[in-house]
Amino acid sequence: MSRPTPQQALREQAVRLFQAGIDAADPYLAVRHSLSSDGLQLEIALSPNDNAPKRTGHWPRIHLIAFGKAACNMAKAARDIIPESLLAGDGIIITNYENAAQVPGFKVIGAGHPIPDEAGLQGARLIADRITNAQSGELALVLISGGGSALLPYPRPPITLEEKAQTTALLLACGATINQVNCVRKHLSMIKGGGLARFSAPADLHALILSDVLGDDLSAIASGPTVPDDTRFDDAIAILREKGIWESIPDSVKYVLQQGTTGNIPETPKTGDELFNNTGHTLIGSNTISLNAVVKAASQLDYDVRVYSEHLSGEAKDEAFKLASYAKSLLDGGLNRPTALLAGGETTVTLTGQGRGGRNQEMGLAFAMAAERLELHGNWVFLSGGTDGRDGPTDAAGALIDPQSPARMRAAGIDPSARLQDNDSYQALQTSNDLLITGATGTNVADLQVLLLQP
């Protein structure tokens, strides 16, 4: 068997580092690491660190609820740890159709994502009914992962699912920030913004959370169903008026928000509310945790490791050029050791063309073109991938490119610059064999970038 070329070896190392990040967010392993039992009671770690303090209770019955893209694997891990004698009947799983799979001991419901649907609404009602029946001294163990907000819609009556979706679409179209969108939809929901915690009282509640939100703001992950919400109905109305869409939203939405301001509909539960006295959470996986795992793996391969960004955001094309420029400055400065530039985050793409791809593929193609333009010398590879294995509406996780990528595209009759202009990164990368294909990973903690530089 022939030995891999230096370029091939570098590409293999980049994939290995990316995989280390995915492994760190493995939902099954993350849950197993967080739970332990002596057969009589359950212990819950309060952080993913070894020797973390634990929450222990003599809970006679444990109600298992899981929702999000990783719900099936998270639920299976919890079921494998918790003694059968403590489980309060079958658990409930709500996940997207693609990830739905039978899990013994659970009712599994596939639902719409990213567009909520009737199946998700029925699942949300089922969870609310189940968790409301949890008694004082019992535990509701809630397993939350990315996509949970769309998968668990439960609009306040008389708002319909379609009317809530219409309101959200208006907010997104007028340029509202994610915090503004969350403020409004929390006040239109029975579950978001601490609503699930309200349903579970007076039972104990603990959430194991796999974060898909940069910065790990618990009130933003799945719209914060188990944590306080310190925004108010007045804030939601002010946002809708400021954005000029108050007159365009459905009458039912106006009614609910106005009733909330007068106290006829209760506010979302706030910080300090006594219902949170019996609640807790553990962040079991996140982009930061995965990035740290990549850092560790790169160090073990004897790279000089530099974290380029812990919250990479912005237009994918622009961020690719900035990263290529930074790499050139390092190489031109006389790099004397193999170096790994690592990042985690989530870029965006402004669609102006008709092509196909995702933000990671676009960043990869843009980096290849920037590196060529800047004459980035030496032996290097750049990987940008989504940890869920799905980048945009494609079967690729992202891109894995090297100095020869543009030449391979041109040899196949592809103009890489034109493809980038048309947002057609998938076709360009496919011709040069630079698509990163992993398949669905069963987890989702945003994106990771790996740039390996050889002096």
The 8 nearest C-alpha neighbors of each residue, nearest first, counted from 0:
[[1, 2, 3, 4, 7, 8, 5, 11],
 [2, 0, 3, 4, 7, 8, 5, 6],
 [1, 3, 4, 0, 8, 5, 7, 6],
 [4, 2, 7, 8, 1, 5, 6, 0],
 [3, 5, 7, 6, 8, 2, 9, 1],
 [6, 4, 8, 7, 9, 3, 378, 10],
 [7, 5, 9, 4, 8, 10, 378, 379],
 [8, 6, 4, 10, 9, 5, 3, 11],
 [9, 7, 5, 11, 6, 10, 3, 4],
 [8, 10, 12, 6, 7, 11, 5, 13],
 [11, 9, 7, 13, 12, 8, 380, 6],
 [10, 12, 8, 14, 9, 13, 15, 7],
 [11, 13, 15, 9, 10, 14, 16, 8],
 [12, 14, 10, 16, 15, 11, 17, 9],
 [15, 13, 17, 11, 12, 16, 18, 10],
 [14, 16, 12, 18, 13, 17, 11, 19],
 [17, 15, 19, 13, 18, 293, 14, 296],
 [18, 16, 14, 20, 19, 15, 13, 21],
 [17, 19, 21, 15, 20, 16, 22, 14],
 [20, 18, 16, 22, 17, 21, 293, 292],
 [19, 21, 289, 23, 17, 18, 293, 22],
 [20, 22, 18, 24, 23, 19, 386, 25],
 [23, 21, 25, 19, 24, 20, 18, 289],
 [22, 24, 20, 289, 21, 25, 19, 292],
 [23, 25, 284, 21, 22, 26, 289, 442],
 [24, 26, 22, 28, 23, 27, 29, 442],
 [27, 25, 29, 73, 28, 24, 72, 30],
 [28, 26, 73, 72, 76, 30, 29, 25],
 [27, 29, 31, 30, 25, 26, 32, 76],
 [30, 28, 26, 32, 27, 31, 283, 25],
 [31, 29, 33, 32, 27, 28, 76, 73],
 [32, 30, 28, 33, 34, 29, 76, 27],
 [31, 33, 29, 30, 34, 28, 47, 35],
 [32, 34, 44, 30, 31, 43, 29, 47],
 [35, 33, 43, 31, 42, 32, 44, 30],
 [36, 34, 42, 41, 80, 43, 33, 37],
 [35, 37, 41, 38, 40, 42, 81, 80],
 [36, 38, 39, 40, 35, 41, 42, 82],
 [39, 37, 36, 82, 40, 81, 41, 84],
 [40, 38, 37, 36, 41, 82, 85, 57],
 [39, 41, 36, 57, 38, 37, 42, 58],
 [40, 42, 36, 35, 55, 43, 81, 56],
 [41, 43, 55, 35, 54, 34, 36, 53],
 [42, 44, 34, 54, 53, 33, 45, 55],
 [45, 43, 53, 33, 46, 51, 52, 34],
 [44, 46, 281, 53, 52, 51, 43, 54],
 [47, 45, 48, 281, 44, 51, 282, 283],
 [48, 46, 283, 33, 49, 44, 51, 282],
 [49, 47, 46, 51, 50, 44, 45, 33],
 [48, 50, 51, 47, 46, 32, 44, 52],
 [49, 51, 48, 52, 44, 53, 47, 46],
 [50, 52, 49, 48, 46, 44, 45, 53],
 [53, 51, 45, 44, 50, 54, 46, 43],
 [54, 52, 44, 43, 45, 42, 55, 51],
 [53, 55, 43, 42, 44, 45, 56, 52],
 [56, 54, 42, 53, 41, 43, 57, 40],
 [57, 55, 58, 54, 41, 40, 42, 138],
 [56, 58, 40, 59, 55, 41, 136, 39],
 [57, 59, 137, 56, 60, 136, 138, 61],
 [60, 58, 85, 137, 57, 61, 136, 138],
 [61, 59, 85, 87, 137, 58, 86, 138],
 [60, 62, 138, 86, 87, 85, 139, 137],
 [61, 63, 139, 87, 140, 138, 86, 64],
 [64, 62, 90, 140, 139, 141, 61, 91],
 [63, 65, 141, 91, 90, 142, 92, 140],
 [66, 64, 142, 92, 70, 141, 143, 74],
 [67, 65, 93, 70, 143, 147, 92, 94],
 [66, 68, 147, 144, 146, 94, 70, 145],
 [67, 69, 94, 70, 145, 146, 95, 144],
 [70, 68, 442, 441, 67, 71, 144, 72],
 [71, 69, 66, 65, 73, 67, 68, 72],
 [72, 70, 74, 73, 69, 75, 92, 102],
 [71, 73, 27, 75, 74, 70, 69, 26],
 [74, 72, 27, 70, 26, 76, 71, 75],
 [73, 75, 77, 71, 76, 72, 70, 78],
 [74, 76, 78, 72, 77, 73, 71, 79],
 [75, 77, 79, 27, 73, 74, 78, 31],
 [78, 76, 74, 80, 79, 75, 81, 73],
 [77, 79, 75, 76, 80, 81, 74, 104],
 [78, 80, 76, 77, 81, 75, 82, 31],
 [81, 79, 77, 78, 35, 82, 76, 36],
 [80, 82, 78, 77, 79, 83, 36, 41],
 [83, 81, 84, 85, 38, 80, 86, 39],
 [82, 84, 85, 86, 81, 78, 87, 80],
 [83, 85, 82, 86, 60, 87, 59, 81],
 [86, 84, 60, 83, 82, 59, 61, 87],
 [87, 85, 61, 83, 60, 88, 84, 62],
 [88, 86, 60, 62, 61, 85, 89, 63],
 [89, 87, 86, 90, 62, 104, 61, 105],
 [88, 90, 104, 105, 106, 87, 91, 86],
 [89, 91, 105, 63, 64, 106, 104, 88],
 [90, 92, 106, 64, 105, 107, 65, 63],
 [91, 93, 107, 65, 66, 108, 106, 64],
 [94, 92, 66, 108, 109, 107, 65, 122],
 [95, 93, 67, 109, 68, 66, 99, 110],
 [94, 96, 110, 109, 97, 98, 111, 112],
 [95, 97, 109, 99, 98, 110, 94, 111],
 [98, 96, 95, 99, 109, 94, 100, 68],
 [99, 97, 96, 95, 100, 94, 68, 441],
 [98, 100, 96, 109, 97, 94, 95, 71],
 [101, 99, 102, 98, 71, 107, 97, 109],
 [100, 102, 107, 103, 99, 105, 71, 106],
 [101, 103, 105, 104, 100, 75, 71, 107],
 [104, 102, 105, 101, 75, 106, 78, 89],
 [103, 105, 89, 102, 90, 106, 78, 88],
 [106, 104, 90, 89, 91, 103, 102, 107],
 [105, 107, 91, 92, 90, 108, 89, 104],
 [108, 106, 92, 105, 93, 91, 101, 109],
 [107, 109, 93, 92, 110, 94, 106, 122],
 [110, 108, 96, 95, 94, 99, 93, 107],
 [111, 109, 119, 95, 118, 96, 150, 94],
 [110, 112, 115, 116, 114, 95, 150, 113],
 [113, 111, 114, 115, 149, 95, 150, 110],
 [112, 114, 149, 111, 115, 146, 150, 95],
 [113, 115, 112, 111, 116, 149, 164, 150],
 [116, 114, 111, 149, 112, 150, 113, 119],
 [115, 117, 111, 119, 118, 114, 110, 120],
 [116, 118, 120, 119, 121, 115, 160, 110],
 [119, 117, 110, 121, 120, 116, 122, 109],
 [120, 118, 110, 122, 150, 151, 117, 121],
 [119, 121, 117, 123, 152, 122, 118, 153],
 [120, 122, 124, 118, 123, 119, 117, 125],
 [123, 121, 119, 125, 120, 124, 118, 126],
 [124, 122, 120, 151, 126, 125, 121, 119],
 [125, 123, 127, 121, 122, 126, 128, 120],
 [124, 126, 122, 128, 123, 127, 129, 121],
 [127, 125, 129, 123, 124, 128, 130, 122],
 [128, 126, 124, 130, 129, 125, 131, 123],
 [129, 127, 125, 131, 126, 130, 124, 132],
 [128, 130, 126, 131, 132, 127, 125, 133],
 [129, 131, 199, 132, 133, 127, 128, 126],
 [132, 130, 198, 199, 128, 129, 133, 127],
 [131, 133, 130, 129, 134, 128, 199, 127],
 [134, 132, 130, 131, 202, 137, 199, 135],
 [135, 133, 202, 137, 136, 132, 201, 200],
 [134, 136, 202, 201, 137, 133, 203, 200],
 [135, 137, 202, 58, 134, 203, 138, 59],
 [136, 138, 58, 60, 202, 134, 135, 203],
 [139, 137, 203, 61, 204, 202, 140, 62],
 [138, 140, 204, 62, 61, 141, 203, 63],
 [139, 141, 63, 205, 206, 204, 62, 138],
 [140, 142, 206, 64, 65, 139, 205, 63],
 [141, 143, 65, 207, 206, 208, 64, 66],
 [144, 142, 208, 66, 67, 65, 209, 207],
 [145, 143, 67, 209, 69, 208, 147, 68],
 [146, 144, 211, 67, 147, 68, 443, 210],
 [145, 147, 67, 148, 149, 68, 150, 144],
 [148, 146, 67, 221, 150, 145, 149, 66],
 [147, 149, 221, 146, 150, 151, 222, 152],
 [150, 148, 115, 151, 147, 146, 113, 112],
 [149, 151, 147, 119, 148, 110, 115, 112],
 [150, 152, 123, 119, 149, 148, 147, 120],
 [153, 151, 120, 149, 119, 150, 154, 123],
 [152, 154, 188, 189, 120, 123, 190, 151],
 [155, 153, 188, 187, 158, 189, 152, 156],
 [154, 156, 188, 187, 189, 158, 157, 153],
 [157, 155, 158, 154, 159, 255, 251, 187],
 [156, 158, 251, 155, 159, 255, 154, 252],
 [159, 157, 156, 251, 155, 154, 162, 252],
 [160, 158, 162, 161, 163, 157, 154, 156],
 [159, 161, 163, 162, 164, 154, 158, 152],
 [160, 162, 164, 159, 163, 165, 158, 166],
 [163, 161, 165, 159, 164, 160, 158, 249],
 [162, 164, 166, 160, 165, 161, 159, 167],
 [165, 163, 161, 167, 162, 166, 168, 160],
 [166, 164, 162, 168, 163, 167, 161, 169],
 [167, 165, 163, 169, 164, 168, 248, 162],
 [166, 168, 170, 164, 169, 165, 171, 163],
 [167, 169, 165, 171, 170, 166, 172, 164],
 [170, 168, 172, 166, 167, 171, 165, 173],
 [171, 169, 167, 173, 168, 175, 172, 166],
 [170, 172, 168, 174, 169, 173, 175, 167],
 [173, 171, 169, 170, 174, 168, 175, 167],
 [174, 172, 170, 171, 175, 169, 242, 244],
 [173, 175, 171, 172, 176, 170, 242, 169],
 [176, 174, 170, 171, 173, 179, 180, 177],
 [177, 175, 179, 178, 180, 174, 171, 170],
 [176, 178, 180, 179, 181, 175, 171, 182],
 [179, 177, 181, 176, 180, 182, 219, 175],
 [180, 178, 182, 176, 181, 177, 175, 183],
 [179, 181, 177, 183, 178, 182, 184, 176],
 [180, 182, 178, 184, 179, 183, 185, 177],
 [183, 181, 179, 185, 180, 184, 235, 178],
 [184, 182, 235, 180, 186, 181, 185, 179],
 [183, 185, 187, 181, 186, 182, 188, 180],
 [186, 184, 192, 191, 188, 187, 182, 183],
 [187, 185, 184, 183, 188, 232, 182, 267],
 [186, 188, 184, 185, 155, 154, 183, 189],
 [189, 187, 154, 155, 185, 190, 153, 186],
 [188, 190, 194, 155, 153, 154, 191, 187],
 [191, 189, 194, 195, 188, 224, 153, 193],
 [190, 192, 224, 185, 194, 222, 188, 193],
 [193, 191, 223, 224, 185, 228, 194, 222],
 [194, 192, 224, 225, 226, 227, 196, 195],
 [193, 195, 190, 197, 191, 196, 189, 224],
 [196, 194, 190, 198, 224, 197, 193, 225],
 [197, 195, 225, 199, 193, 194, 198, 200],
 [196, 198, 194, 195, 199, 200, 193, 274],
 [197, 199, 195, 131, 196, 200, 130, 194],
 [200, 198, 196, 131, 130, 197, 202, 201],
 [201, 199, 202, 197, 198, 274, 196, 203],
 [200, 202, 135, 199, 134, 203, 274, 277],
 [203, 201, 135, 200, 134, 137, 136, 199],
 [204, 202, 138, 277, 278, 137, 139, 136],
 [205, 203, 278, 139, 138, 140, 277, 279],
 [204, 206, 279, 140, 280, 278, 141, 139],
 [207, 205, 280, 141, 142, 140, 208, 281],
 [206, 208, 281, 142, 280, 282, 143, 283],
 [209, 207, 143, 282, 283, 210, 206, 144],
 [210, 208, 284, 144, 283, 285, 143, 282],
 [209, 211, 285, 212, 208, 444, 284, 215],
 [210, 212, 444, 145, 445, 443, 285, 213],
 [213, 211, 215, 210, 220, 214, 216, 219],
 [214, 212, 215, 344, 310, 211, 286, 216],
 [213, 215, 216, 212, 310, 287, 286, 285],
 [216, 214, 212, 213, 217, 210, 285, 220],
 [217, 215, 219, 218, 214, 220, 212, 213],
 [218, 216, 220, 219, 223, 215, 226, 222],
 [217, 219, 223, 216, 222, 220, 226, 228],
 [218, 220, 222, 217, 216, 223, 221, 212],
 [219, 221, 222, 217, 223, 218, 212, 210],
 [220, 222, 148, 147, 223, 219, 146, 145],
 [223, 221, 219, 220, 191, 218, 148, 224],
 [222, 224, 218, 192, 219, 226, 221, 220],
 [225, 223, 191, 193, 192, 195, 194, 190],
 [224, 226, 193, 196, 195, 223, 194, 227],
 [225, 227, 193, 223, 224, 218, 228, 192],
 [228, 226, 269, 270, 193, 268, 192, 229],
 [227, 229, 192, 269, 230, 268, 267, 193],
 [228, 230, 269, 227, 231, 270, 268, 267],
 [231, 229, 228, 182, 234, 232, 235, 267],
 [230, 232, 234, 233, 229, 235, 266, 267],
 [233, 231, 235, 234, 260, 256, 259, 186],
 [234, 232, 236, 231, 235, 260, 237, 256],
 [235, 233, 237, 231, 232, 236, 238, 230],
 [234, 236, 183, 232, 238, 237, 233, 182],
 [235, 237, 239, 233, 238, 234, 240, 232],
 [238, 236, 234, 240, 235, 239, 241, 233],
 [239, 237, 241, 235, 236, 240, 242, 234],
 [238, 240, 245, 236, 242, 244, 237, 241],
 [241, 239, 243, 245, 237, 242, 238, 244],
 [242, 240, 238, 243, 239, 237, 244, 245],
 [241, 243, 239, 240, 244, 238, 173, 175],
 [244, 242, 240, 241, 245, 239, 246, 173],
 [243, 245, 247, 246, 239, 242, 240, 248],
 [246, 244, 239, 240, 247, 248, 243, 236],
 [245, 247, 244, 248, 243, 240, 249, 239],
 [248, 246, 244, 245, 249, 169, 243, 166],
 [247, 249, 245, 166, 246, 244, 250, 252],
 [250, 248, 251, 252, 162, 247, 253, 166],
 [251, 249, 253, 252, 254, 248, 255, 158],
 [252, 250, 254, 158, 249, 253, 157, 255],
 [253, 251, 255, 254, 250, 249, 158, 256],
 [252, 254, 250, 256, 251, 255, 257, 249],
 [253, 255, 251, 257, 252, 256, 258, 250],
 [256, 254, 258, 252, 257, 253, 259, 251],
 [255, 257, 259, 253, 258, 254, 232, 252],
 [258, 256, 260, 254, 259, 255, 253, 261],
 [259, 257, 255, 263, 261, 256, 260, 264],
 [258, 260, 264, 256, 262, 257, 261, 263],
 [259, 261, 257, 258, 262, 232, 233, 256],
 [262, 260, 258, 259, 263, 257, 264, 256],
 [261, 263, 259, 264, 260, 265, 258, 266],
 [262, 264, 258, 261, 259, 265, 260, 257],
 [265, 263, 259, 262, 258, 266, 255, 261],
 [266, 264, 262, 259, 263, 267, 268, 258],
 [267, 265, 268, 259, 264, 231, 232, 262],
 [266, 268, 192, 228, 269, 193, 265, 186],
 [269, 267, 227, 193, 228, 266, 272, 270],
 [270, 268, 227, 229, 228, 272, 271, 267],
 [269, 271, 227, 272, 229, 228, 268, 275],
 [270, 272, 273, 269, 275, 227, 276, 274],
 [273, 271, 274, 269, 270, 275, 268, 276],
 [272, 274, 275, 276, 271, 277, 270, 268],
 [273, 275, 272, 276, 200, 277, 197, 196],
 [276, 274, 278, 273, 277, 272, 196, 271],
 [275, 277, 273, 274, 278, 272, 279, 271],
 [278, 276, 203, 275, 204, 274, 279, 202],
 [277, 279, 204, 275, 205, 276, 203, 280],
 [280, 278, 205, 206, 204, 277, 281, 275],
 [279, 281, 206, 205, 207, 282, 45, 278],
 [280, 282, 207, 45, 46, 283, 208, 206],
 [281, 283, 208, 284, 207, 209, 46, 280],
 [282, 284, 47, 209, 208, 29, 281, 207],
 [285, 283, 209, 24, 282, 210, 288, 29],
 [286, 284, 210, 288, 287, 444, 209, 289],
 [285, 287, 444, 289, 288, 290, 445, 343],
 [288, 286, 290, 285, 289, 291, 309, 343],
 [287, 289, 285, 291, 286, 290, 284, 292],
 [290, 288, 20, 292, 286, 23, 291, 287],
 [291, 289, 287, 293, 292, 288, 286, 20],
 [290, 292, 294, 288, 289, 293, 287, 295],
 [291, 293, 289, 295, 290, 294, 20, 19],
 [294, 292, 296, 290, 20, 295, 291, 16],
 [295, 293, 291, 297, 292, 296, 298, 290],
 [296, 294, 292, 298, 293, 297, 291, 299],
 [295, 297, 293, 299, 298, 294, 16, 292],
 [298, 296, 300, 294, 299, 295, 302, 293],
 [299, 297, 301, 295, 302, 300, 296, 294],
 [298, 300, 296, 301, 297, 295, 302, 294],
 [301, 299, 297, 298, 302, 296, 12, 295],
 [302, 300, 298, 299, 297, 303, 337, 304],
 [303, 301, 338, 298, 337, 304, 297, 300],
 [302, 304, 338, 339, 337, 336, 301, 305],
 [305, 303, 339, 302, 338, 340, 298, 294],
 [306, 304, 340, 307, 339, 341, 303, 338],
 [307, 305, 341, 308, 340, 342, 304, 309],
 [306, 308, 342, 341, 340, 305, 309, 322],
 [309, 307, 342, 311, 310, 306, 343, 341],
 [308, 310, 343, 342, 311, 344, 287, 306],
 [311, 309, 344, 308, 343, 312, 213, 345],
 [310, 312, 344, 308, 343, 345, 309, 346],
 [313, 311, 346, 345, 344, 310, 314, 347],
 [312, 314, 346, 347, 315, 318, 311, 317],
 [313, 315, 347, 317, 316, 348, 346, 318],
 [314, 316, 362, 318, 346, 317, 347, 348],
 [317, 315, 319, 365, 318, 314, 362, 320],
 [318, 316, 320, 314, 319, 315, 321, 313],
 [317, 319, 321, 315, 320, 316, 322, 314],
 [320, 318, 366, 322, 316, 317, 321, 362],
 [319, 321, 323, 317, 318, 322, 369, 324],
 [322, 320, 318, 324, 319, 323, 325, 317],
 [321, 323, 325, 319, 324, 320, 318, 326],
 [322, 324, 326, 320, 325, 321, 370, 319],
 [325, 323, 321, 327, 322, 326, 320, 328],
 [324, 326, 322, 328, 327, 323, 321, 329],
 [325, 327, 323, 329, 328, 324, 322, 330],
 [328, 326, 330, 324, 329, 325, 375, 331],
 [327, 329, 325, 331, 326, 330, 332, 324],
 [328, 330, 332, 326, 327, 331, 334, 325],
 [331, 329, 327, 334, 332, 333, 328, 326],
 [332, 330, 328, 333, 329, 327, 334, 326],
 [333, 331, 329, 330, 328, 334, 327, 335],
 [332, 334, 331, 330, 335, 329, 454, 328],
 [333, 335, 330, 454, 336, 329, 332, 331],
 [334, 336, 454, 333, 337, 453, 330, 338],
 [337, 335, 334, 338, 454, 303, 453, 302],
 [338, 336, 453, 302, 452, 303, 454, 339],
 [339, 337, 303, 452, 302, 304, 451, 336],
 [338, 340, 451, 304, 450, 302, 303, 341],
 [339, 341, 450, 305, 307, 306, 449, 304],
 [342, 340, 306, 449, 307, 448, 339, 305],
 [343, 341, 308, 448, 307, 309, 447, 306],
 [344, 342, 447, 309, 446, 310, 311, 290],
 [343, 345, 311, 310, 446, 312, 445, 309],
 [344, 346, 312, 446, 311, 445, 347, 343],
 [345, 347, 312, 313, 315, 314, 358, 311],
 [346, 348, 314, 315, 313, 358, 349, 345],
 [349, 347, 314, 358, 315, 350, 346, 357],
 [348, 350, 351, 347, 314, 315, 422, 352],
 [351, 349, 352, 348, 422, 353, 421, 354],
 [350, 352, 349, 421, 353, 422, 420, 354],
 [353, 351, 421, 422, 354, 350, 420, 423],
 [352, 354, 421, 422, 355, 351, 423, 350],
 [355, 353, 423, 422, 421, 352, 356, 424],
 [354, 356, 423, 425, 422, 424, 353, 357],
 [355, 357, 425, 424, 423, 391, 360, 393],
 [358, 356, 391, 390, 360, 359, 361, 392],
 [357, 359, 361, 360, 348, 347, 362, 315],
 [360, 358, 397, 362, 383, 361, 384, 357],
 [359, 361, 397, 398, 363, 357, 362, 358],
 [360, 362, 358, 364, 424, 359, 363, 365],
 [361, 363, 315, 359, 365, 360, 319, 364],
 [362, 364, 360, 366, 398, 361, 365, 359],
 [365, 363, 367, 361, 366, 362, 424, 360],
 [364, 366, 362, 368, 316, 367, 363, 319],
 [365, 367, 319, 369, 363, 364, 368, 370],
 [368, 366, 364, 370, 365, 369, 371, 363],
 [367, 369, 371, 365, 366, 370, 372, 364],
 [370, 368, 366, 372, 371, 320, 367, 373],
 [371, 369, 375, 373, 367, 372, 368, 374],
 [372, 370, 374, 368, 369, 373, 367, 375],
 [371, 373, 369, 370, 374, 368, 375, 367],
 [372, 374, 370, 371, 375, 369, 324, 327],
 [375, 373, 371, 372, 370, 376, 327, 369],
 [376, 374, 370, 373, 327, 371, 377, 323],
 [375, 377, 374, 378, 330, 327, 402, 379],
 [378, 376, 454, 379, 453, 375, 452, 330],
 [377, 379, 453, 452, 376, 6, 380, 454],
 [378, 380, 452, 451, 453, 401, 377, 402],
 [381, 379, 401, 451, 400, 450, 10, 9],
 [380, 382, 450, 400, 399, 449, 401, 451],
 [383, 381, 399, 449, 448, 398, 450, 384],
 [382, 384, 448, 359, 398, 397, 447, 363],
 [385, 383, 397, 396, 359, 446, 447, 386],
 [384, 386, 446, 396, 387, 388, 390, 445],
 [385, 387, 443, 388, 446, 21, 445, 444],
 [388, 386, 443, 440, 442, 385, 389, 439],
 [389, 387, 396, 439, 438, 386, 440, 385],
 [388, 390, 396, 387, 395, 394, 391, 385],
 [391, 389, 357, 396, 397, 395, 385, 393],
 [390, 392, 357, 393, 356, 389, 358, 395],
 [393, 391, 390, 356, 357, 394, 389, 355],
 [394, 392, 395, 391, 390, 356, 389, 357],
 [393, 395, 389, 396, 438, 436, 392, 390],
 [396, 394, 436, 397, 393, 389, 435, 390],
 [395, 397, 388, 389, 390, 384, 385, 435],
 [398, 396, 384, 360, 359, 435, 395, 383],
 [397, 399, 434, 435, 360, 363, 383, 382],
 [400, 398, 382, 433, 381, 435, 434, 383],
 [399, 401, 381, 433, 380, 404, 398, 363],
 [400, 402, 380, 404, 403, 379, 381, 367],
 [403, 401, 404, 379, 367, 400, 380, 405],
 [404, 402, 406, 401, 405, 407, 400, 367],
 [403, 405, 407, 406, 401, 402, 400, 431],
 [406, 404, 408, 407, 403, 409, 415, 367],
 [405, 407, 409, 403, 408, 404, 410, 402],
 [408, 406, 410, 431, 404, 405, 409, 403],
 [409, 407, 413, 405, 431, 411, 406, 410],
 [408, 410, 413, 412, 406, 411, 407, 414],
 [409, 411, 407, 408, 412, 406, 413, 405],
 [412, 410, 408, 409, 413, 407, 430, 431],
 [413, 411, 409, 410, 408, 414, 430, 407],
 [412, 414, 409, 408, 411, 415, 427, 410],
 [413, 415, 417, 416, 409, 418, 412, 408],
 [416, 414, 418, 417, 413, 419, 427, 405],
 [417, 415, 419, 418, 414, 420, 368, 365],
 [416, 418, 420, 419, 414, 415, 421, 413],
 [417, 419, 423, 415, 421, 420, 416, 422],
 [420, 418, 422, 416, 421, 417, 423, 424],
 [419, 421, 417, 418, 422, 416, 352, 423],
 [420, 422, 352, 418, 423, 419, 354, 353],
 [423, 421, 354, 419, 352, 420, 424, 418],
 [424, 422, 354, 355, 418, 421, 425, 419],
 [423, 425, 427, 356, 361, 426, 360, 422],
 [426, 424, 356, 428, 427, 423, 355, 429],
 [427, 425, 429, 428, 424, 423, 430, 355],
 [428, 426, 424, 429, 425, 430, 415, 408],
 [429, 427, 433, 431, 425, 434, 430, 426],
 [428, 430, 432, 426, 427, 431, 434, 425],
 [429, 431, 428, 427, 432, 408, 426, 411],
 [432, 430, 407, 408, 428, 433, 429, 404],
 [433, 431, 429, 430, 434, 428, 404, 407],
 [434, 432, 428, 399, 431, 400, 398, 429],
 [433, 435, 398, 428, 429, 432, 436, 399],
 [434, 436, 398, 397, 396, 395, 399, 433],
 [437, 435, 395, 396, 438, 434, 394, 397],
 [438, 436, 388, 396, 435, 439, 395, 440],
 [439, 437, 388, 436, 440, 394, 395, 389],
 [438, 440, 388, 441, 387, 389, 437, 442],
 [441, 439, 387, 442, 388, 438, 386, 437],
 [442, 440, 69, 439, 387, 68, 443, 98],
 [441, 443, 387, 69, 440, 25, 26, 24],
 [442, 444, 387, 386, 445, 211, 145, 441],
 [443, 445, 211, 286, 285, 386, 210, 446],
 [444, 446, 211, 443, 386, 385, 345, 344],
 [447, 445, 385, 344, 384, 386, 345, 343],
 [446, 448, 343, 384, 342, 383, 385, 344],
 [447, 449, 383, 342, 382, 341, 343, 384],
 [448, 450, 341, 382, 381, 340, 13, 451],
 [451, 449, 381, 340, 339, 380, 382, 341],
 [450, 452, 339, 379, 380, 338, 449, 340],
 [453, 451, 379, 338, 337, 378, 339, 454],
 [452, 454, 337, 378, 379, 377, 338, 451],
 [453, 334, 335, 337, 336, 377, 452, 330]]
